[in-house]
Amino acid sequence: MLDTSPGHVPAPPEEPHAAPPSDEPRGCLYALSQPPLMIFLGVIGCLLLMAALHDLYLL
């Protein structure tokens, strides 16, 4: 059973190998600056555009 009496509470152990916090977290703009992601999004966009034009003009 847990001891819930108000007494000395031990401090949590320190993490000696923890990485220091970075100045700014990387967000969406960093992800969009990656060439493979932009190529993938460009291919998907072209496929959607081709499908939309096919539906508009050929069906």
LUMBA-5460 format. One record per residue (C-alpha): residue in three letters; y, z, x. Coordinates in steps of 0.1 Angstrom, whole numbers, plus 5000, padded with zeros to 4 digits. Layout:
% LUMBA-5460
AlaYZX...
END
This chain:
% LUMBA-5460
Met500050005000Leu503549925012Asp505750205024Thr509050175005Ser510650495017Pro514250455030Gly513850485068His514050285099Val513749915093Pro512549715123Ala514649415133Pro513049075129Pro511648935161Glu513948705180Glu513048335186Pro513448275223His512847905221Ala514947825191Ala517247525194Pro520947595193Pro522647475161Ser524147135163Asp527847085157Glu527446835128Pro524246755109Arg523246395108Gly523646255073Cys523445935053Leu525845735075Tyr523745805105Ala520545685086Leu522345365075Ser523345285111Gln519645235121Pro518744865124Pro515244885109Leu516445055078Met519244795073Ile516744505078Phe514344655052Leu517244715027Gly518444355034Val515044205027Ile514644404995Gly518144304984Cys517443934990Leu514143964970Leu516044124941Leu518743864943Met516243574943Ala514443724913Ala517643764894Leu518743404901His515343284891Asp515543464858Leu519043344851Tyr518742974859Leu515042884857Leu513743074827
END
